[in-house]
Amino acid sequence: MAARLLMGISLGFHIVFAVVGIGMPLLMVIAEGLWLRTRRPVYLELTRRWSKGTAILFAVGAVSGTVLSFELGLLWPYFMRFAGPLIGMPFSLEGFAFFLEAIFLGIYLYGWERVSPRLHWFAGWVIMLSSVLSGGFVVLANAWMNAPAGFTIVQGRVEDVQPFAAMFNAAALSQVQHMVVATFIALGFAVAAVHARMLLRQPHNEFHRRAYAIALAVGGLAALLGPLSGDFSAKDVAQRQPLKLAAMEAHWETQAGATLLLGGWPDEAAERTLGAIPVPYALSLLAHNDPFATVRGLKEWPPGDRPPVAVTHLAFDVMVGCGTALAIVALLGAWQWWRTRGPPLARWYLWAVVLCGPLGFLAVEAGWTVTEVGRQPWIIYGLMRTAQAVTPVPWLPLRLVLFVAMYGFLGVIVIALMRQQVFQSPSARAWQDD
């Protein structure tokens, strides 16, 4: 349990910086593109601020990612011995994308006066694309854990390894597209929330108005795509991992025309869900595009083969609830933008964006909880149980406390740096008013 907690906390911390590291470069290159087109100083200031944020979070993400690589080898050696030849290729490609991002980030940060503006902007696009690829390759490795492929087992040993078949497994497209969309939702709304809060204090600050408009456009568009992305992922899980779907929905009885349960608390001892709002036929429709399709219930599997139903169902409800709220706010914003022919700046809407700021990251954390906890008791679905993959490590509870303290210390430093270097109102006032 200590090993699982340590790995979970490390992943939960790292994923925040991975999301920001993927999403921030897009804001950066949009701002620089607007500066190249309009030559307005506000966009140049935005670009410089967001590039500093990208650099800060890139550095911290590199540290937390390195910790994870050590934890994989130290805590889960049996998993790595089995899976190493199969997930080695996406991890190697992730390293290539990471170094490509680092090289072009150096050009971007120190090349303002040394390369042409167009080449500088091109470097920003390389940073953005390599960060997306870096995250995508890691998700491909995780997708393999949910849909192992590309090998045969001969006398308990992995033989006939096919790296491309392993990397582009049945879960690859579903997980990668969902993670990329979720990343831009979380980052867009988080940045928009920071600048919306500043606009509530300084309504005519042009710096925060432009930053808010760019971030809200990115986050809002991604949030409108979110339900489609989630529906695609849910249908994929229904086909490949019916047990995980049943845990996500706290669905106990195999049923044709299955009922969708909104909310509620699963009582695993009594094998029922308390306090949920039933929606007849909706689960069959969402899972199989057929309101009368049969959906298997948790009771078809022995209790020892089921994931923790309460955690999986609660995390799934949190993810869906946050995504729905963000999509609604995005729709309202699109309507306001169309009516006013400009970004929505009404105080009630700015407050709505501020309140939505943390929801994207909460949805990402909850979504990864569903992915990992919902796969239990398997670390490699159908092949290796988590209990078979772990190794005893001395003083692990103490290490857990030390790592939590370290992550908390890093988090405080990052927040202080981001406030000072990125989100603070600029001292120059040349662009404060239209």
N, C-alpha and C positions, 0 to 999 in steps of 0.2 A: 504493500500500500504506500509506503514512503517513496519507493521508486516511482510509482504512478503519480503521486502528488508532485514530486520534484519535476518530472517530465512535463506534467500538465501545467505547472506554474511557469516553467521555462517557456513552453510553447505559448501560453497565454500572454506572457510579457513580450516575447519576440514578435508575435503576430501583429501587435500594435505598430511596431516600427516597420514591419514588412508592408503593412497596408499603407502607411504614410510614405514609405520609400517608393512604392509603386505609383501612388496617386499624385504626390506633390510635383513630380517632374511634368505631368500633364498641365497643371495650373501654370507652372513656370514657362513652358513653351507657348501656351496660349497668350500669356501676358507679353512675352517678348514678340510674338507675332503681331500683336496689336500695336506694340511700340514701333516695330518696323514699318507698319502700315500708316500709323497716324503721327509718329514722332512726338507723342504727348509724354512729358516727363513722368507722369504718374505711372504709366505702364513700365517704364524703365525702373522706377523705384520698386514697383511690385515684383518685377523679375529678379532684381537683386535680393530683395527680402526673401522671396520664396526659394531662391538658389541657396541662400544661407541655411534655411530650414531643411532643404534636401540634404545638404552636406552634414549637418548636425545629426539628423536621423539616420543617414547612411552609416555614419561612424558607430553609433550606438547599436544599430541593427547588425553590423558586422560583429560586434562583441557578443551580443546575445545569440547570434547564429553560430558562432564558434563554440560557445558553451553547449549548445544543442548537439553539435557534432561529437563532442567529447562524451556527452551523456549517452548518445546512441551506442558508442563502443563500450563504455564502462558499465552501464546499467542493463543493456539488452544485447549481450554478446551472442547469444544463441540465435536471436533474430537476425543479427547482422551476418553471422556465418551462413545462415540459410538464404537470406534475401540479398546479401551484398552483390553477388554477380548479376542480379536482376534489376536492382535499383541503382546500381553503380553508374549506369549511363546517364539517367536524368540528373543525378547529383553532380557528375562530372560536367555536364552541360550547364548546370546551374553555376558552377564555379567559373566556367568560361564567360557566361553572361555577367556575373558579378564583377570580374576583372575588366570586362569591356566597359561596364558602367563606371567603374572607378577611374579608368583611363580618361574617358570623355568627361567625367565630372571634373577632373583636374583641368582639362582644356577649357571647360565652361567657366570654372571659377577664376582661373588665372589668365584667360585668353581674351578678356574684354578689349584690350588695346593691342593685342598681338595677332588676332585673326580677323577676317572680314566679318561684318555683321551677319551675313547670310550663312557663313561657315559656322559662326558661333551658334546661331539658331539651329543649324543642322546637328551640332554636337548635343544640344538639348534634346532633340528628337531621338538621338541614339541613346541617351540616358534613359528617356522614358520607355523606349521599346525594349532595351536590355533589362530594365527593372521588371517589366511585365513578363519577359521571358524567364528571368530568374525565378520569380514567384511561380510561374507556370510549371517550370521543371520540378520544383519541390512538390507541387500539388500532384504532378504525374506520379511521383514516387509514392505519395500517400494513396492515390487512386489504385495503384497496384496492390496495396494492402487490402483494399476493398474488393478488388476483382483480379486476383492473381492469374497471370497468364505468361506465355512465352517460355515454357520449360516442361520437362517431364521428370518424374521421380522414378529412379531406378534403385531398388534396394535401400530406400530411405535417403538417397542422395540426389541432388539437383543435377540433371544432365540435359544436354541439348538446349542450352540457353539461347534464346532468340531475343536480343536486346530491344529491337524495335517493336516486336509483338508485346513484350513486357511493358514498354513505355507507353505505347498507344493501346492500352487495355480497354475493356468495356466501360469502365468508369471514367476514363480520361476526359472525354469531351464534357460530360456532365459536370464534373467537379471543377475543371479549369474555368469554364465559362461562368459558373456560378460564383467562383471566388473572385474573378476579375470584375464582374458587375458589382459584387458586394464591396470590393475595395473602393471603387469610385463613388459608390453611395456614401460609405462611411467617411472617406476623406473629404468629399465635396461638402457634405452637410456639417462636418466638424469645423472646417475652415470658414464656411459661411456663417456658422453660429458665432464664432469669435468676432468676425467683422460686423455681424448684426448687433451684437452686444455693444460694440464701440459706436455704431450708428445711433443706438438709443441714447447715448450720451452726447454724441456730436453729429447731429442729423445732416449737416452740410459738409462733412469731411469727405472730399472727393477720393482720397486714397482708399478709405474703407468702403465707399460706395462701389468703386470699380472692383476691388477685391471680392466684395460680397457678391456682385453680379456674376463674376467668372466662376467662383466656387459653387454658387447656387445653380448655375446653368449645368455644370458638370454633375453635381450631386443629384439635381432634380431629374435630368435626363436618365441617369443610371437608375434612379428610384422607380421611374416609370417602366423601365425594362425589368426591374427586379421580380415582379410577379410572374412574368413569362419565364425568366431564368429559373425561378424556384419551382414552377410547375414542371418544367423539363426535368429538373433534378429529381423531383418527387416521383415522377413516372419511371425514371430510371431505377430508383431505389425499389419501387414496387415490383419491378421485373427481376432485379438481381438479388435483393435482400429483403424478402417479404417479412422476415422477422423484425428487422430494423423498422420497417414501415409500421408494423403492428405496435412496436414500442413507442414510436414517435406519436402515434395517434391514440395510444392507450386502448387499443382495440383487442378485446379478449376472446370473443366468439367468432368463429368462421361464419361468414354471413354473405348471402347474395343480396345486393341492394344495401350495402353496408352504410351504417350511420356514421357521420363525422361528429366527433366530440370536440366542442370548443371549451378549452379550459378544463377544470376538474383536477382532482388529485387521485392518482392510481393507488389503490390499496392492494399491494402485491400479495399479501397473505390471503385476503379474501378473493383475489382475482376479479376485481371490479373497479370501476372508476367513479368517484364520488363528486357530486356537485358540478358535473359538466353540462353544457347546453347541447342537446342533440340536434343534428341537422340530417334528416332522413335522406338516404341515397347519395349524399354528397361525397362520402369517402370513395365509393365505387366509381363515381363520375370523375373525381380528381385523379384517382390512381390509374384508371383504365379507360377513361373517356366513355364509360358505359354505366348508366345509373343502376343497372341490374347485375353487374359483374360481381363475382365472388371474391372477397378479400379474406385471406387467412387470418385467424386470430391467434393471440399469444398462447392459448391453451393447447395448440397443436404441437408446441415444443416443450420439452421437460424444463422445469424451473432452473436447473443448472445450466441450460443452454441459452437462457434469456439474458438480455442486457439489463442493467438497472432501469426499470421501466419509469419510475417516478422522475429520475434525473433526466432521462432522454425525453420524456413527454414535456416536462417543464421547460427544458432548453428549447425544444421545438416550438412551443407556444410563445416563448419570449422572442425567438427569431422571427416567427411569422407576425407577431404583434408589432414588433419594431418596424419590420419591413412594410407592413400595411400602413402604419402611421406615417412613415416617410413618403410613401407613394401618395397618400391623401394630401399631405402638405405640398408635395411637388405638383400635384394637379391644381391645387388652389393657387400656387405660385404661377403656373403657366397661364391660368385664367387671368390673374391680376396683370401679368406681363403683357398679355394680349390686349387687355382693356386700356392700360396706361401707356402702352408702347415703350415700356422701360421696366427695369427690375422692380419688383414689389417692395415698396418702402413704407407701407402703412405700419403703424406701431404694433397693431395686433399681429400682423404677419411676421414682423421682426422678432417679436416675443415667441411666436410659434417656432421659428427657425432656431432661436436660442435653446428652447426646450428640447428640440429634436437633435441638437448637437451631439450628445453622447449615444443616441440610439443606434446609429450605424455601427459603431464599435461594439456596442452591446450585442447587436445582431450577429456580428462576425464571431465574437467569443461564443455565443450560444450555438451558432451553426457548427463551429468546430467541436463543441461538446457533443452535439448530436452525432457528428461524423465518427468521433472516436469512441465515446461511451456507447453509442448505439451499435457498434461493431462487437462489443464485448460479448462473450469472454474470449474472442479471437483477436490476436494481434495481426495475423494473416488470415483473412476470412476463410473458414473451412479447412485450414491447413495447420495452423499453429496457435495454440492458446496463449494468452498473455502470461499466464503462470509458468509456462514452459520456456519463455523467452528471457525472463529476468534472472539476474545473478545477485546473490547476497553481497552487500557492500558494507563494511564496518562503519559505524558512526553515521549511518545515513540520516537519521532524524536530525542530528546536529548539523549535517551538511545542508539539509533542507532549510533549517532556520537561517544559516549563513547566506544561502542563496537568496532567500526572500529578502533579507536585510540588504544584500547587494543590489537587487533589482529595485527595491524601494529607494535606495540612495541614487542610483542612476536615473530613476524616474523624476526625482526632485530636481536633479541637475538639468535634465532635458527641459522640464517645464520652465525653469528659470531662464535658460538660454533662449528658448522659443519666445518667451514673453519679451525679453530684452532685444533680441536680434531680428525677430520676424513680425510680431503682431503689434508692437508699440507704434503709436502714431508718429509719423516722421516729423522732424523739426521744421523742415522747409515748408513754406505755405504757398508756394507758387501755384499749386493745383488744388487748393482747398475749396474753391468755388468754380462752378461752370462759367 
